[in-house]
Amino acid sequence: MILEVSGMSHPGSLRPHNEDAIGSCIPSERAVLERKGALFAVADGLGGQAAGEIASATAIEALLAEYFSPRAPYQVEAALKQAMQAANLRVYNLAHGRDETLHGMQTTLTALVLAGHLAYIAHVGDSRAYLLRDQTLTQLTGDHSEAAELLRLRLLTPEQARDHPRRSVLTRTVGSQLLMRPDFARVPVAAGDRFILCSDGLWGEIEPHELLRLAQQPPEEACRALVELACTRGGSDNISVYVIHVVVPGSSAAAPSGRLSRLLAGLRGG
């Protein structure tokens, strides 16, 4: 697997501190990279003051640690599901613990794993994952917000949902409930694909055709251009983005299944 990657997180033009967090891990050990792939994640914290910042950073840290833990399930999708729940539990325990300044804190969390010829997406909240392929931009996640739910029920048009006053009222987050219901998806990966992960501070300020155009630049230039454009449009929220260019996909070798998979999971505590 050969990737070109860049990520950036910026407080925006108006907010004094950044409650977003980004994190990634591309294993240097070839065997781990082939088995578990590379993981990227974006989180947008809620809670005000330092609490949102702690929620997003905690979720990213827990996700990465659990996904690559020796006790994680062998199969990618199972490991990602367990890592999402571990991140939720870590934030939930802090948000309901002794420190009253952290009470009520929550965060979005959108994660991407590139392993073999597949991309695995896990998602809670209104941060987003996109796929740019052959000059076509496809949104891979659905927002968990009141406006998005109304849109799915066809009670709003896409234009109405974009500027709806309930657009930022989330229906699912990390840390709000003991048991979380993330969305999971997987899509094939081809050479030349670009994956974009971003918080609503980015996608809320720019148009899809602008994201498509700017994300075709080298990843570092793309991130910088996207953040700068969001800031010039107002930058009223924190802004985070990853641009991941798949130069060469990973090996298509299948993960072990059936009895062997269960045995490996048991040996790892999965």
Residue frames relative to the residue before (quaternion, step in Angstrom):
aa qw qx qy qz dx dy dz
M 1.0000 0.0000 0.0000 0.0000 0.00 0.00 0.00
I 0.0319 -0.7747 0.6315 0.0042 3.56 -0.92 0.95
L 0.0173 -0.8088 0.5856 -0.0523 3.55 -0.69 1.17
E 0.1759 -0.7033 0.6718 0.1519 3.51 -1.32 0.52
V 0.0122 0.8424 -0.5284 0.1050 3.56 -0.47 1.23
S 0.0961 0.7541 -0.6494 0.0169 3.51 -1.20 0.64
G 0.0562 -0.7869 0.6142 0.0198 3.55 -1.13 0.72
M 0.0243 -0.7971 0.6031 -0.0176 3.54 -1.12 0.68
S 0.0409 -0.7711 0.6349 0.0226 3.56 -1.10 0.77
H 0.0385 -0.8164 0.5715 -0.0734 3.55 -0.73 1.15
P 0.5074 -0.6773 0.4326 0.3109 3.63 -0.93 0.77
G 0.4929 -0.6363 0.4529 0.3835 3.59 1.20 -0.40
S 0.6780 -0.5372 0.3482 0.3613 3.54 -1.31 -0.03
L 0.7874 0.3742 -0.1645 0.4614 3.58 1.10 -0.59
R 0.7000 0.4863 -0.2849 0.4385 3.61 1.01 -0.68
P 0.4826 -0.7082 0.4352 0.2758 3.61 -0.92 0.87
H 0.8029 0.1106 -0.0703 0.5815 3.61 1.13 -0.45
N 0.4757 -0.6928 0.4889 0.2340 3.53 -1.28 0.50
E 0.1505 -0.8049 0.5709 0.0603 3.59 -0.62 1.15
D 0.5085 0.6015 -0.4326 0.4387 3.59 1.30 0.20
A 0.0428 -0.7632 0.6407 0.0718 3.54 -1.33 0.28
I 0.1055 -0.7633 0.6331 0.0742 3.54 -1.18 0.64
G 0.0535 0.8008 -0.5952 0.0390 3.57 -1.17 0.50
S 0.0007 -0.8017 0.5973 -0.0242 3.54 -1.14 0.60
C 0.0507 -0.7643 0.6392 0.0676 3.51 -1.35 0.28
I 0.0319 -0.7410 0.6707 -0.0080 3.54 -0.82 1.11
P 0.3417 -0.7864 0.4671 0.2157 3.62 -0.10 1.23
S 0.3984 -0.7178 0.5228 0.2296 3.55 -0.96 0.88
E 0.6280 0.5144 -0.3295 0.4821 3.57 1.22 -0.48
R 0.4757 -0.7292 0.4127 0.2677 3.55 -0.52 1.20
A 0.6509 0.5290 -0.3261 0.4360 3.59 0.93 -0.85
V 0.6596 0.4906 -0.3054 0.4806 3.58 1.01 -0.80
L 0.6389 0.5276 -0.3259 0.4552 3.58 0.97 -0.82
E 0.6814 0.4839 -0.2954 0.4630 3.59 0.92 -0.86
R 0.7122 0.4596 -0.2636 0.4605 3.57 1.03 -0.76
K 0.8179 0.2522 -0.1039 0.5065 3.59 0.83 -0.98
G 0.4179 -0.7292 0.4588 0.2885 3.60 1.20 -0.32
A 0.5521 -0.5712 0.4878 0.3620 3.53 -1.35 -0.39
L 0.2107 -0.8006 0.5571 0.0650 3.56 -0.96 0.96
F 0.0196 -0.7756 0.6304 -0.0258 3.56 -1.01 0.96
A 0.0250 0.8213 -0.5679 0.0488 3.59 -0.99 0.77
V 0.1364 -0.7498 0.6440 0.0668 3.52 -1.27 0.67
A 0.0194 -0.7923 0.6095 -0.0177 3.58 -0.97 0.90
D 0.1635 -0.7717 0.6122 0.0539 3.55 -1.07 0.85
G 0.2501 -0.8346 0.4783 0.1104 3.57 -0.22 1.30
L 0.1670 -0.7501 0.6334 0.0911 3.52 -1.25 0.66
G 0.5139 0.6615 -0.4578 0.2978 3.54 -1.09 0.60
G 0.4257 -0.7286 0.4531 0.2875 3.56 1.20 -0.27
Q 0.8097 0.2089 -0.1963 0.5121 3.53 -1.31 0.45
A 0.7913 -0.2720 0.2004 0.5096 3.60 -0.87 -0.90
A 0.5139 0.6966 -0.4101 0.2872 3.60 1.18 -0.44
G 0.6580 0.5064 -0.3220 0.4548 3.60 0.91 -0.82
E 0.6342 0.5322 -0.3152 0.4639 3.54 1.04 -0.81
I 0.6646 0.4896 -0.2989 0.4788 3.59 1.00 -0.83
A 0.6336 0.5431 -0.3342 0.4381 3.60 0.98 -0.82
S 0.7020 0.4652 -0.2814 0.4601 3.59 0.80 -0.97
A 0.6698 0.4936 -0.3031 0.4645 3.59 0.92 -0.88
T 0.6412 0.5274 -0.3172 0.4584 3.58 1.02 -0.81
A 0.6525 0.5201 -0.3127 0.4538 3.59 0.94 -0.88
I 0.6608 0.4995 -0.3090 0.4673 3.59 0.91 -0.90
E 0.6657 0.5142 -0.3028 0.4480 3.58 0.88 -0.97
A 0.6868 0.4797 -0.2862 0.4650 3.58 0.89 -0.95
L 0.6220 0.5520 -0.3361 0.4421 3.58 0.99 -0.81
L 0.6981 0.4716 -0.2762 0.4626 3.58 0.79 -1.01
A 0.6675 0.5116 -0.3058 0.4462 3.57 0.90 -0.93
E 0.7075 0.4638 -0.2743 0.4572 3.58 0.85 -0.92
Y 0.6441 0.5414 -0.3397 0.4203 3.59 0.92 -0.82
F 0.7734 0.3313 -0.1734 0.5119 3.58 0.94 -0.88
S 0.3934 0.7267 -0.4764 0.3004 3.58 1.25 0.23
P 0.5677 -0.5988 0.4378 0.3570 3.63 -1.09 0.62
R 0.6794 0.4901 -0.2998 0.4565 3.60 1.14 -0.51
A 0.4757 0.6852 -0.4370 0.3364 3.61 1.25 -0.12
P 0.6045 -0.5470 0.4219 0.3968 3.61 -1.13 0.52
Y 0.5832 -0.6120 0.4111 0.3411 3.55 -1.14 0.64
Q 0.7043 0.4641 -0.2731 0.4626 3.58 0.88 -0.91
V 0.6002 -0.6248 0.3755 0.3292 3.54 -1.00 0.95
E 0.7046 0.4801 -0.2928 0.4328 3.58 0.70 -1.03
A 0.6537 0.5031 -0.3120 0.4714 3.57 0.98 -0.82
A 0.6494 0.5109 -0.3187 0.4643 3.59 1.00 -0.79
L 0.6517 0.5093 -0.3175 0.4638 3.58 1.01 -0.79
K 0.6389 0.5192 -0.3299 0.4620 3.59 0.97 -0.79
Q 0.6659 0.4904 -0.3062 0.4716 3.58 0.94 -0.86
A 0.6496 0.5221 -0.3192 0.4511 3.58 1.00 -0.79
M 0.6265 0.5246 -0.3415 0.4644 3.61 1.02 -0.72
Q 0.6760 0.4791 -0.3034 0.4706 3.59 0.91 -0.84
A 0.6190 0.5339 -0.3445 0.4617 3.60 1.08 -0.67
A 0.6371 0.5161 -0.3224 0.4732 3.58 1.02 -0.79
N 0.6490 0.5158 -0.3165 0.4610 3.57 0.97 -0.85
L 0.6703 0.5056 -0.3041 0.4501 3.57 0.88 -0.92
R 0.6373 0.5298 -0.3321 0.4504 3.58 0.99 -0.82
V 0.6864 0.4615 -0.2868 0.4833 3.60 0.89 -0.89
Y 0.6353 0.5441 -0.3274 0.4395 3.58 0.96 -0.87
N 0.6687 0.5048 -0.3089 0.4501 3.59 0.87 -0.91
L 0.6554 0.4895 -0.3134 0.4823 3.59 1.01 -0.74
A 0.6869 0.5022 -0.2823 0.4430 3.56 0.95 -0.91
H 0.7501 0.3133 -0.1914 0.5500 3.58 1.24 -0.38
G 0.4808 0.6900 -0.4142 0.3480 3.56 1.22 0.45
R 0.7899 -0.3577 0.2403 0.4363 3.53 -1.28 -0.38
D 0.6493 0.5250 -0.3233 0.4452 3.58 1.08 -0.65
E 0.3038 -0.8023 0.4870 0.1641 3.57 -0.23 1.26
T 0.5871 0.5828 -0.3821 0.4119 3.61 1.13 -0.45
L 0.6970 0.4505 -0.2709 0.4877 3.60 1.23 -0.36
H 0.4422 0.7130 -0.4536 0.3006 3.59 1.24 -0.15
G 0.8147 0.2501 -0.2051 0.4814 3.56 -0.95 0.96
M 0.4897 0.6656 -0.4541 0.3330 3.60 1.17 -0.09
Q 0.0158 -0.7741 0.6316 -0.0400 3.54 -1.14 0.79
T 0.0948 -0.7923 0.5958 0.0907 3.56 -1.29 0.03
T 0.4348 -0.6014 0.5785 0.3386 3.52 -1.30 0.29
L 0.0244 -0.7867 0.6152 0.0450 3.58 -1.25 0.23
T 0.0418 0.7790 -0.6216 0.0711 3.54 -0.69 1.15
A 0.0448 -0.8284 0.5561 -0.0504 3.55 -0.60 1.22
L 0.1298 -0.7676 0.6259 0.0465 3.53 -1.20 0.74
V 0.0640 -0.7583 0.6476 0.0385 3.55 -0.97 0.93
L 0.1455 -0.7516 0.6384 0.0795 3.55 -0.92 0.98
A 0.1588 0.7814 -0.5772 0.1760 3.56 -0.44 1.26
G 0.8163 0.0214 -0.0609 0.5741 3.55 -0.60 1.11
H 0.7352 -0.3615 0.2955 0.4915 3.56 -0.92 -0.96
L 0.6347 0.5053 -0.3417 0.4745 3.57 1.17 0.55
A 0.2219 -0.7149 0.6432 0.1610 3.51 -1.31 0.55
Y 0.1684 -0.7800 0.5993 0.0632 3.57 -0.86 1.03
I 0.1032 -0.8063 0.5820 0.0220 3.58 -0.77 1.04
A 0.0371 -0.7536 0.6560 0.0169 3.56 -1.05 0.87
H 0.0052 0.8500 -0.5140 0.1151 3.55 -0.77 1.03
V 0.0932 0.7393 -0.6640 0.0622 3.52 -1.14 0.89
G 0.7619 0.3562 -0.2647 0.4718 3.60 -0.87 0.93
D 0.5970 -0.5905 0.4132 0.3523 3.57 -1.14 -0.58
S 0.3660 0.6171 -0.5755 0.3926 3.56 1.05 0.68
R 0.2791 -0.8097 0.5056 0.1045 3.59 -1.11 0.56
A 0.1951 -0.7145 0.6524 0.1608 3.50 -1.43 0.34
Y 0.0821 -0.7834 0.6158 0.0158 3.54 -0.99 0.94
L 0.2084 -0.7210 0.6410 0.1610 3.51 -1.37 0.40
L 0.1282 -0.7640 0.6298 0.0569 3.55 -0.89 1.04
R 0.1714 0.7779 -0.5779 0.1773 3.57 -0.51 1.23
D 0.8595 -0.0158 -0.0068 0.5108 3.57 -0.92 0.96
Q 0.6987 -0.5016 0.2571 0.4406 3.54 0.88 1.06
T 0.6251 0.4958 -0.3497 0.4911 3.58 1.22 0.44
L 0.2158 -0.7735 0.5876 0.0993 3.56 -0.87 1.03
T 0.0506 -0.8073 0.5878 -0.0178 3.58 -0.72 1.12
Q 0.3230 -0.7247 0.5740 0.2025 3.56 -0.85 0.96
L 0.2592 -0.8127 0.5118 0.1020 3.58 -0.65 1.16
T 0.7406 0.3448 -0.1958 0.5425 3.60 1.24 -0.31
G 0.2930 -0.7231 0.5925 0.2007 3.53 -1.27 0.44
D 0.4859 -0.6803 0.4611 0.2975 3.58 -0.87 0.92
H 0.2707 -0.7231 0.6116 0.1726 3.54 -1.12 0.75
S 0.3838 0.6860 -0.5166 0.3396 3.54 0.36 1.30
E 0.6463 -0.5284 0.3703 0.4074 3.57 -1.22 0.39
A 0.6503 0.5121 -0.3245 0.4577 3.58 0.96 -0.80
A 0.6556 0.5093 -0.3130 0.4613 3.58 0.99 -0.82
E 0.6260 0.5244 -0.3389 0.4671 3.59 1.04 -0.72
L 0.6461 0.5051 -0.3146 0.4780 3.59 1.01 -0.78
L 0.6241 0.5291 -0.3303 0.4705 3.56 1.09 -0.71
R 0.6646 0.4988 -0.3087 0.4628 3.60 0.92 -0.85
L 0.6739 0.4589 -0.2814 0.5060 3.59 1.19 -0.57
R 0.4226 -0.7348 0.4226 0.3209 3.57 1.39 0.05
L 0.4154 0.6851 -0.4804 0.3568 3.54 1.10 0.78
L 0.7345 0.2303 -0.1786 0.6129 3.54 1.37 -0.12
T 0.4153 -0.6428 0.5683 0.3022 3.54 -1.27 0.39
P 0.6538 -0.4972 0.3664 0.4371 3.64 -1.16 0.30
E 0.6388 0.5235 -0.3282 0.4584 3.59 1.02 -0.74
Q 0.6635 0.4892 -0.3035 0.4779 3.60 0.97 -0.81
A 0.6529 0.5248 -0.3190 0.4433 3.58 0.96 -0.83
R 0.6178 0.5820 -0.3496 0.3968 3.59 1.00 -0.80
D 0.7991 0.2540 -0.1241 0.5305 3.61 0.97 -0.81
H 0.3549 0.7650 -0.4776 0.2465 3.57 1.25 0.26
P 0.5326 -0.6537 0.4253 0.3288 3.65 -0.95 0.79
R 0.6966 0.4319 -0.2751 0.5025 3.63 1.20 -0.38
R 0.3098 0.7888 -0.4833 0.2197 3.58 1.24 0.30
S 0.7638 0.3677 -0.1860 0.4968 3.58 1.03 -0.80
V 0.5071 0.6048 -0.4451 0.4230 3.59 1.25 0.23
L 0.2188 -0.8395 0.4894 0.0887 3.56 -0.25 1.30
T 0.3239 -0.7499 0.5521 0.1671 3.55 -1.11 0.78
R 0.7690 0.1293 -0.1093 0.6165 3.60 1.27 -0.27
T 0.0822 0.7829 -0.6126 0.0707 3.56 -0.98 0.87
V 0.5219 -0.5677 0.5221 0.3643 3.52 -1.37 0.14
G 0.8010 0.3107 -0.2301 0.4571 3.58 -0.82 1.00
S 0.6064 0.5848 -0.3664 0.3949 3.59 1.17 -0.27
Q 0.7824 0.1671 -0.0780 0.5949 3.59 1.14 -0.67
L 0.5958 -0.5769 0.4187 0.3699 3.55 -1.18 0.57
L 0.7599 0.2010 -0.1167 0.6071 3.57 1.05 -0.80
M 0.2098 -0.8060 0.5499 0.0626 3.54 -0.70 1.14
R 0.2496 -0.7561 0.5862 0.1495 3.60 -1.18 0.59
P 0.0522 -0.8105 0.5831 0.0192 3.61 0.10 1.20
D 0.4100 -0.6261 0.5877 0.3072 3.51 -1.38 0.22
F 0.0949 -0.7817 0.6144 0.0492 3.56 -1.08 0.76
A 0.0578 0.7798 -0.6209 0.0550 3.55 -1.11 0.73
R 0.0717 -0.7695 0.6270 0.0979 3.54 -1.30 0.24
V 0.0841 -0.7881 0.6098 0.0055 3.52 -1.09 0.81
P 0.5489 -0.5956 0.4561 0.3688 3.61 -1.13 0.54
V 0.2725 -0.7453 0.5906 0.1468 3.55 -1.23 0.63
A 0.0703 -0.7858 0.6140 0.0224 3.56 -1.01 0.87
A 0.6234 -0.5228 0.4174 0.4048 3.55 -1.22 0.47
G 0.7653 0.3351 -0.2711 0.4781 3.55 -0.93 0.96
D 0.4852 0.6608 -0.4396 0.3670 3.59 1.24 -0.20
R 0.1150 -0.7496 0.6448 0.0959 3.52 -1.26 0.56
F 0.1548 -0.7686 0.6167 0.0709 3.53 -0.91 1.01
I 0.1226 -0.7809 0.6109 0.0435 3.56 -0.98 0.92
L 0.0744 -0.7488 0.6576 0.0370 3.56 -0.91 0.98
C 0.1389 0.8129 -0.5554 0.1072 3.60 -0.84 0.85
S 0.4575 -0.6432 0.5403 0.2918 3.52 -1.30 0.46
D 0.6632 -0.5273 0.3450 0.4038 3.58 -1.25 0.29
G 0.5210 0.6240 -0.4199 0.4036 3.57 1.23 -0.20
L 0.6736 0.4408 -0.2886 0.5184 3.57 1.25 -0.39
W 0.7612 0.3994 -0.2477 0.4469 3.58 0.50 -1.14
G 0.6237 0.5576 -0.3459 0.4248 3.58 1.17 -0.44
E 0.7180 0.4481 -0.2440 0.4735 3.58 1.22 -0.39
I 0.7756 0.3008 -0.1699 0.5283 3.61 1.13 -0.43
E 0.5132 -0.6457 0.4809 0.2975 3.54 -1.26 0.48
P 0.6427 -0.5478 0.3650 0.3919 3.61 -1.12 0.58
H 0.6603 0.5053 -0.3311 0.4462 3.62 0.95 -0.76
E 0.6237 0.5190 -0.3407 0.4749 3.59 1.17 -0.53
L 0.6202 0.5268 -0.3305 0.4782 3.56 1.06 -0.75
L 0.6386 0.5311 -0.3178 0.4574 3.58 0.95 -0.88
R 0.6992 0.4822 -0.2781 0.4485 3.57 0.83 -1.00
L 0.7352 0.4407 -0.2544 0.4479 3.59 0.74 -1.01
A 0.6514 0.5411 -0.3232 0.4225 3.60 1.06 -0.68
Q 0.5766 0.5888 -0.3795 0.4205 3.60 1.24 -0.13
Q 0.5245 0.6129 -0.4176 0.4181 3.59 1.24 -0.12
P 0.6648 -0.4205 0.3784 0.4880 3.62 -1.23 0.08
P 0.6484 -0.5975 0.2954 0.3680 3.62 -0.85 0.95
E 0.6696 0.4899 -0.3245 0.4543 3.62 0.84 -0.84
E 0.6649 0.4841 -0.2976 0.4847 3.58 0.95 -0.85
A 0.6303 0.5434 -0.3309 0.4448 3.57 1.04 -0.79
C 0.6585 0.5074 -0.3106 0.4609 3.60 0.88 -0.91
R 0.6678 0.5056 -0.3030 0.4544 3.54 0.89 -0.95
A 0.6786 0.4946 -0.2938 0.4567 3.58 0.90 -0.92
L 0.6574 0.5131 -0.3134 0.4541 3.58 0.97 -0.80
V 0.6626 0.4918 -0.3050 0.4755 3.59 0.94 -0.86
E 0.6474 0.5173 -0.3197 0.4594 3.59 0.94 -0.84
L 0.6570 0.5021 -0.3205 0.4622 3.60 0.95 -0.81
A 0.6485 0.5136 -0.3231 0.4597 3.60 0.95 -0.85
C 0.6450 0.5159 -0.3198 0.4644 3.60 1.04 -0.75
T 0.6750 0.4895 -0.3081 0.4582 3.59 0.92 -0.82
R 0.6458 0.5131 -0.3214 0.4652 3.60 1.20 -0.47
G 0.7569 -0.3023 0.1931 0.5463 3.57 1.26 -0.04
G 0.0640 -0.8497 0.5199 0.0605 3.57 0.98 -0.84
S 0.2305 0.8238 -0.4918 0.1624 3.57 1.04 0.77
D 0.7435 0.3004 -0.1906 0.5663 3.60 1.24 -0.27
N 0.6183 -0.4945 0.4348 0.4290 3.55 -1.32 0.12
I 0.2239 -0.7926 0.5627 0.0706 3.56 -1.08 0.78
S 0.0833 0.7921 -0.5994 0.0799 3.58 -0.77 1.05
V 0.0692 0.8042 -0.5847 0.0813 3.56 -1.03 0.80
Y 0.1108 -0.7167 0.6817 0.0971 3.51 -1.31 0.63
V 0.0650 -0.7376 0.6681 0.0734 3.55 -1.16 0.68
I 0.0499 -0.8082 0.5857 -0.0364 3.56 -0.60 1.22
H 0.1262 -0.7942 0.5933 0.0352 3.56 -0.55 1.20
V 0.2499 -0.7657 0.5775 0.1334 3.57 -0.69 1.12
V 0.1978 -0.7895 0.5737 0.0920 3.58 -0.31 1.26
V 0.7681 -0.0335 0.0513 0.6374 3.56 0.95 -0.98
P 0.3874 -0.7217 0.5139 0.2550 3.65 -0.68 0.99
G 0.6037 -0.5593 0.4247 0.3772 3.54 -1.29 0.25
S 0.7124 -0.4236 0.3427 0.4423 3.51 -1.37 0.01
S 0.4069 -0.7234 0.5080 0.2306 3.56 -1.07 0.73
A 0.3329 0.7576 -0.5033 0.2488 3.59 1.24 0.20
A 0.4301 -0.7279 0.4785 0.2370 3.55 -0.81 1.03
A 0.4947 -0.6289 0.5090 0.3172 3.55 -1.15 0.66
P 0.5868 -0.5762 0.4147 0.3895 3.61 -1.07 0.55
S 0.1348 -0.8024 0.5791 0.0516 3.54 -1.03 0.76
G 0.7646 0.3975 -0.2616 0.4348 3.52 -1.36 -0.03
R 0.8571 -0.1090 0.0889 0.4955 3.52 -1.09 -0.84
L 0.6484 0.5184 -0.3283 0.4506 3.61 0.96 -0.85
S 0.6452 0.5214 -0.3223 0.4560 3.59 0.96 -0.85
R 0.6670 0.4952 -0.3091 0.4630 3.58 0.93 -0.87
L 0.6322 0.5328 -0.3275 0.4573 3.55 1.06 -0.77
L 0.6639 0.4931 -0.3041 0.4729 3.60 0.93 -0.89
A 0.6350 0.5231 -0.3280 0.4642 3.58 1.01 -0.81
G 0.6584 0.5132 -0.3119 0.4538 3.56 0.98 -0.80
L 0.6423 0.5230 -0.3200 0.4599 3.55 1.02 -0.79
R 0.7181 0.4130 -0.2340 0.5089 3.58 1.16 -0.64
G 0.5439 -0.6310 0.3994 0.3826 3.60 1.22 0.04
G 0.4838 0.6824 -0.4287 0.3414 3.62 1.23 0.31
